[in-house]
Amino acid sequence: PTTGARVRMVIRDSDYNLLWEPAPSLDFERDKKKTYMLDPLYTQNGRFDRKIDMSRNPTMYPFKSDKFFIEFYFNPRSAPPHIQDRVGFSGEGMTDKNYLNTTEREGTRILFARLEISQDQMLRRGDGPFFVATPGYKEIETKLDEDVIIRKSLRID
């Protein structure tokens, strides 16, 4: 997606399905053994980056499951008008050989990716790898050996 597009990211236990049916009673308690996080991402220059520290709240994110899904979802119907002008209201102008999906939302072409990772990858335990090499992944060289996101800048260091 282009600059300004909204991408929904969900991190959840692989066996957790959020039910959208009305609850029998209003209850804000959640299953403390399940992990579910939803966050919107905004693209800039065709990409997005976000660092989220989920370790600060172990009650909210217990990471008890053996496997997790990380899902990325772009729906053109919830996109700003300048994005819809480029891809169409229902995604008619979108093409992607890896992530174009026409079955998740009937009548709408969306971009959808579901990545499966292990508990060790999520908690960064063991020798790694701590990433998922998706189709189109390109290895890059970094200047640092630690987890640092390097943003492009006009400032001269």
Phi and psi restraints in degrees (value plus and minus 20) as a CYANA .aco file:
   2 THR   PHI    -105.3   -65.3
   2 THR   PSI     156.9   196.9
   3 THR   PHI     -77.9   -37.9
   3 THR   PSI     110.6   150.6
   4 GLY   PHI      76.7   116.7
   4 GLY   PSI     -26.2    13.8
   5 ALA   PHI     -92.0   -52.0
   5 ALA   PSI     128.1   168.1
   6 ARG   PHI    -123.2   -83.2
   6 ARG   PSI     105.5   145.5
   7 VAL   PHI    -136.6   -96.6
   7 VAL   PSI     106.8   146.8
   8 ARG   PHI    -108.4   -68.4
   8 ARG   PSI     110.1   150.1
   9 MET   PHI    -136.1   -96.1
   9 MET   PSI     112.1   152.1
  10 VAL   PHI    -146.2  -106.2
  10 VAL   PSI     111.8   151.8
  11 ILE   PHI    -136.4   -96.4
  11 ILE   PSI     104.4   144.4
  12 ARG   PHI    -171.2  -131.2
  12 ARG   PSI     140.6   180.6
  13 ASP   PHI     -80.5   -40.5
  13 ASP   PSI     124.8   164.8
  14 SER   PHI     -84.7   -44.7
  14 SER   PSI     -44.6    -4.6
  15 ASP   PHI    -120.8   -80.8
  15 ASP   PSI      -8.6    31.4
  16 TYR   PHI    -120.1   -80.1
  16 TYR   PSI     102.0   142.0
  17 ASN   PHI    -139.5   -99.5
  17 ASN   PSI      98.0   138.0
  18 LEU   PHI     -93.8   -53.8
  18 LEU   PSI     104.2   144.2
  19 LEU   PHI    -108.3   -68.3
  19 LEU   PSI     114.1   154.1
  20 TRP   PHI    -121.8   -81.8
  20 TRP   PSI     -16.7    23.3
  21 GLU   PHI     -92.8   -52.8
  21 GLU   PSI     133.1   173.1
  22 PRO   PHI     -80.9   -40.9
  22 PRO   PSI     119.0   159.0
  23 ALA   PHI     -98.0   -58.0
  23 ALA   PSI     130.1   170.1
  24 PRO   PHI     -84.1   -44.1
  24 PRO   PSI     -47.7    -7.7
  25 SER   PHI    -167.7  -127.7
  25 SER   PSI     135.5   175.5
  26 LEU   PHI     -97.0   -57.0
  26 LEU   PSI      99.2   139.2
  27 ASP   PHI    -166.3  -126.3
  27 ASP   PSI     102.5   142.5
  28 PHE   PHI    -112.6   -72.6
  28 PHE   PSI     -15.6    24.4
  29 GLU   PHI     -95.2   -55.2
  29 GLU   PSI     124.1   164.1
  30 ARG   PHI    -144.4  -104.4
  30 ARG   PSI     143.6   183.6
  31 ASP   PHI     -91.0   -51.0
  31 ASP   PSI      93.2   133.2
  32 LYS   PHI     -96.3   -56.3
  32 LYS   PSI     -20.6    19.4
  33 LYS   PHI    -119.6   -79.6
  33 LYS   PSI     -22.6    17.4
  34 LYS   PHI    -132.4   -92.4
  34 LYS   PSI     125.3   165.3
  35 THR   PHI    -128.6   -88.6
  35 THR   PSI     108.2   148.2
  36 TYR   PHI    -169.6  -129.6
  36 TYR   PSI     103.2   143.2
  37 MET   PHI    -157.3  -117.3
  37 MET   PSI     110.8   150.8
  38 LEU   PHI    -143.9  -103.9
  38 LEU   PSI     112.2   152.2
  39 ASP   PHI    -167.3  -127.3
  39 ASP   PSI     115.3   155.3
  40 PRO   PHI    -103.2   -63.2
  40 PRO   PSI     120.9   160.9
  41 LEU   PHI    -137.0   -97.0
  41 LEU   PSI     126.4   166.4
  42 TYR   PHI    -137.6   -97.6
  42 TYR   PSI     114.9   154.9
  43 THR   PHI    -108.8   -68.8
  43 THR   PSI     129.7   169.7
  44 GLN   PHI    -161.6  -121.6
  44 GLN   PSI     104.3   144.3
  45 ASN   PHI      36.2    76.2
  45 ASN   PSI      20.4    60.4
  46 GLY   PHI      58.8    98.8
  46 GLY   PSI      -9.5    30.5
  47 ARG   PHI    -168.3  -128.3
  47 ARG   PSI     148.8   188.8
  48 PHE   PHI    -162.8  -122.8
  48 PHE   PSI     133.9   173.9
  49 ASP   PHI    -164.4  -124.4
  49 ASP   PSI     127.8   167.8
  50 ARG   PHI    -178.9  -138.9
  50 ARG   PSI     113.2   153.2
  51 LYS   PHI    -133.4   -93.4
  51 LYS   PSI     101.6   141.6
  52 ILE   PHI    -142.7  -102.7
  52 ILE   PSI     103.3   143.3
  53 ASP   PHI    -115.6   -75.6
  53 ASP   PSI      75.4   115.4
  54 MET   PHI    -105.6   -65.6
  54 MET   PSI     -24.6    15.4
  55 SER   PHI     -96.5   -56.5
  55 SER   PSI     -33.5     6.5
  56 ARG   PHI     -89.7   -49.7
  56 ARG   PSI     -40.5    -0.5
  57 ASN   PHI    -152.4  -112.4
  57 ASN   PSI      58.2    98.2
  58 PRO   PHI     -86.3   -46.3
  58 PRO   PSI     -38.9     1.1
  59 THR   PHI     -91.4   -51.4
  59 THR   PSI     -57.7   -17.7
  60 MET   PHI    -100.3   -60.3
  60 MET   PSI     -56.0   -16.0
  61 TYR   PHI    -145.4  -105.4
  61 TYR   PSI      63.8   103.8
  62 PRO   PHI     -97.9   -57.9
  62 PRO   PSI     -42.4    -2.4
  63 PHE   PHI      33.2    73.2
  63 PHE   PSI      29.8    69.8
  64 LYS   PHI    -108.6   -68.6
  64 LYS   PSI     -41.1    -1.1
  65 SER   PHI     -92.4   -52.4
  65 SER   PSI     139.7   179.7
  66 ASP   PHI    -101.7   -61.7
  66 ASP   PSI     -49.2    -9.2
  67 LYS   PHI    -152.1  -112.1
  67 LYS   PSI     129.6   169.6
  68 PHE   PHI    -151.4  -111.4
  68 PHE   PSI     134.7   174.7
  69 PHE   PHI    -131.1   -91.1
  69 PHE   PSI     116.9   156.9
  70 ILE   PHI    -133.6   -93.6
  70 ILE   PSI     100.4   140.4
  71 GLU   PHI    -137.5   -97.5
  71 GLU   PSI     116.1   156.1
  72 PHE   PHI    -138.9   -98.9
  72 PHE   PSI     112.6   152.6
  73 TYR   PHI    -160.4  -120.4
  73 TYR   PSI     102.3   142.3
  74 PHE   PHI    -139.9   -99.9
  74 PHE   PSI      99.2   139.2
  75 ASN   PHI    -133.7   -93.7
  75 ASN   PSI      96.9   136.9
  76 PRO   PHI     -84.4   -44.4
  76 PRO   PSI     -41.5    -1.5
  77 ARG   PHI     -89.4   -49.4
  77 ARG   PSI     -43.4    -3.4
  78 SER   PHI    -121.5   -81.5
  78 SER   PSI      -9.3    30.7
  79 ALA   PHI    -104.1   -64.1
  79 ALA   PSI     137.0   177.0
  80 PRO   PHI     -82.6   -42.6
  80 PRO   PSI     138.1   178.1
  81 PRO   PHI     -76.2   -36.2
  81 PRO   PSI     -56.8   -16.8
  82 HIS   PHI     -87.7   -47.7
  82 HIS   PSI     -46.1    -6.1
  83 ILE   PHI     -96.1   -56.1
  83 ILE   PSI     -63.4   -23.4
  84 GLN   PHI     -81.4   -41.4
  84 GLN   PSI     -51.3   -11.3
  85 ASP   PHI     -82.8   -42.8
  85 ASP   PSI     -50.6   -10.6
  86 ARG   PHI    -106.4   -66.4
  86 ARG   PSI     -59.5   -19.5
  87 VAL   PHI    -130.5   -90.5
  87 VAL   PSI     -27.8    12.2
  88 GLY   PHI      70.6   110.6
  88 GLY   PSI     133.9   173.9
  89 PHE   PHI     -82.1   -42.1
  89 PHE   PSI     -56.9   -16.9
  90 SER   PHI    -128.2   -88.2
  90 SER   PSI      -2.6    37.4
  91 GLY   PHI      60.1   100.1
  91 GLY   PSI       1.8    41.8
  92 GLU   PHI     -78.8   -38.8
  92 GLU   PSI     -49.5    -9.5
  93 GLY   PHI    -114.0   -74.0
  93 GLY   PSI     -15.9    24.1
  94 MET   PHI    -107.7   -67.7
  94 MET   PSI     117.3   157.3
  95 THR   PHI    -156.4  -116.4
  95 THR   PSI     119.3   159.3
  96 ASP   PHI    -185.3  -145.3
  96 ASP   PSI     103.8   143.8
  97 LYS   PHI     -94.2   -54.2
  97 LYS   PSI     -37.3     2.7
  98 ASN   PHI    -123.3   -83.3
  98 ASN   PSI     -56.8   -16.8
  99 TYR   PHI    -146.5  -106.5
  99 TYR   PSI     -15.2    24.8
 100 LEU   PHI     -89.9   -49.9
 100 LEU   PSI     109.0   149.0
 101 ASN   PHI    -150.1  -110.1
 101 ASN   PSI     108.1   148.1
 102 THR   PHI    -133.2   -93.2
 102 THR   PSI     -18.8    21.2
 103 THR   PHI    -124.2   -84.2
 103 THR   PSI     -44.6    -4.6
 104 GLU   PHI     -85.3   -45.3
 104 GLU   PSI     -63.0   -23.0
 105 ARG   PHI    -144.4  -104.4
 105 ARG   PSI      88.5   128.5
 106 GLU   PHI     -80.5   -40.5
 106 GLU   PSI     109.4   149.4
 107 GLY   PHI      65.8   105.8
 107 GLY   PSI     -21.7    18.3
 108 THR   PHI    -150.2  -110.2
 108 THR   PSI     116.1   156.1
 109 ARG   PHI    -111.6   -71.6
 109 ARG   PSI     100.2   140.2
 110 ILE   PHI    -142.4  -102.4
 110 ILE   PSI     145.0   185.0
 111 LEU   PHI    -122.5   -82.5
 111 LEU   PSI     106.3   146.3
 112 PHE   PHI    -163.0  -123.0
 112 PHE   PSI     109.4   149.4
 113 ALA   PHI    -153.7  -113.7
 113 ALA   PSI     112.4   152.4
 114 ARG   PHI    -141.7  -101.7
 114 ARG   PSI      98.2   138.2
 115 LEU   PHI    -129.3   -89.3
 115 LEU   PSI     115.0   155.0
 116 GLU   PHI    -122.7   -82.7
 116 GLU   PSI     109.5   149.5
 117 ILE   PHI    -151.3  -111.3
 117 ILE   PSI     136.9   176.9
 118 SER   PHI    -106.3   -66.3
 118 SER   PSI     147.9   187.9
 119 GLN   PHI     -82.8   -42.8
 119 GLN   PSI     -58.1   -18.1
 120 ASP   PHI     -83.7   -43.7
 120 ASP   PSI     -59.2   -19.2
 121 GLN   PHI     -86.2   -46.2
 121 GLN   PSI     -62.7   -22.7
 122 MET   PHI     -82.8   -42.8
 122 MET   PSI     -62.2   -22.2
 123 LEU   PHI    -111.5   -71.5
 123 LEU   PSI     -18.4    21.6
 124 ARG   PHI      36.4    76.4
 124 ARG   PSI      29.4    69.4
 125 ARG   PHI    -125.7   -85.7
 125 ARG   PSI     131.3   171.3
 126 GLY   PHI      65.3   105.3
 126 GLY   PSI    -179.6  -139.6
 127 ASP   PHI    -113.3   -73.3
 127 ASP   PSI     -22.6    17.4
 128 GLY   PHI      69.5   109.5
 128 GLY   PSI    -188.5  -148.5
 129 PRO   PHI     -93.2   -53.2
 129 PRO   PSI     132.4   172.4
 130 PHE   PHI    -125.1   -85.1
 130 PHE   PSI      10.0    50.0
 131 PHE   PHI    -166.4  -126.4
 131 PHE   PSI     148.2   188.2
 132 VAL   PHI    -136.1   -96.1
 132 VAL   PSI     101.4   141.4
 133 ALA   PHI    -103.9   -63.9
 133 ALA   PSI      77.6   117.6
 134 THR   PHI    -101.3   -61.3
 134 THR   PSI     147.4   187.4
 135 PRO   PHI     -77.5   -37.5
 135 PRO   PSI     112.9   152.9
 136 GLY   PHI      71.8   111.8
 136 GLY   PSI     -19.9    20.1
 137 TYR   PHI     -84.5   -44.5
 137 TYR   PSI     116.2   156.2
 138 LYS   PHI    -145.1  -105.1
 138 LYS   PSI     107.3   147.3
 139 GLU   PHI     -90.3   -50.3
 139 GLU   PSI     114.6   154.6
 140 ILE   PHI    -143.7  -103.7
 140 ILE   PSI     134.3   174.3
 141 GLU   PHI    -112.7   -72.7
 141 GLU   PSI     117.2   157.2
 142 THR   PHI    -135.3   -95.3
 142 THR   PSI     137.9   177.9
 143 LYS   PHI    -104.5   -64.5
 143 LYS   PSI     -40.0     0.0
 144 LEU   PHI    -138.1   -98.1
 144 LEU   PSI     132.7   172.7
 145 ASP   PHI    -114.5   -74.5
 145 ASP   PSI     -20.3    19.7
 146 GLU   PHI    -127.0   -87.0
 146 GLU   PSI     155.1   195.1
 147 ASP   PHI     -98.1   -58.1
 147 ASP   PSI      72.1   112.1
 148 VAL   PHI    -153.6  -113.6
 148 VAL   PSI     111.0   151.0
 149 ILE   PHI    -110.5   -70.5
 149 ILE   PSI     101.1   141.1
 150 ILE   PHI    -118.4   -78.4
 150 ILE   PSI      94.2   134.2
 151 ARG   PHI    -114.3   -74.3
 151 ARG   PSI     123.1   163.1
 152 LYS   PHI     -88.0   -48.0
 152 LYS   PSI     122.3   162.3
 153 SER   PHI    -165.0  -125.0
 153 SER   PSI     134.9   174.9
 154 LEU   PHI    -107.1   -67.1
 154 LEU   PSI     -30.5     9.5
 155 ARG   PHI     -93.9   -53.9
 155 ARG   PSI     118.1   158.1
 156 ILE   PHI    -114.2   -74.2
 156 ILE   PSI     104.0   144.0
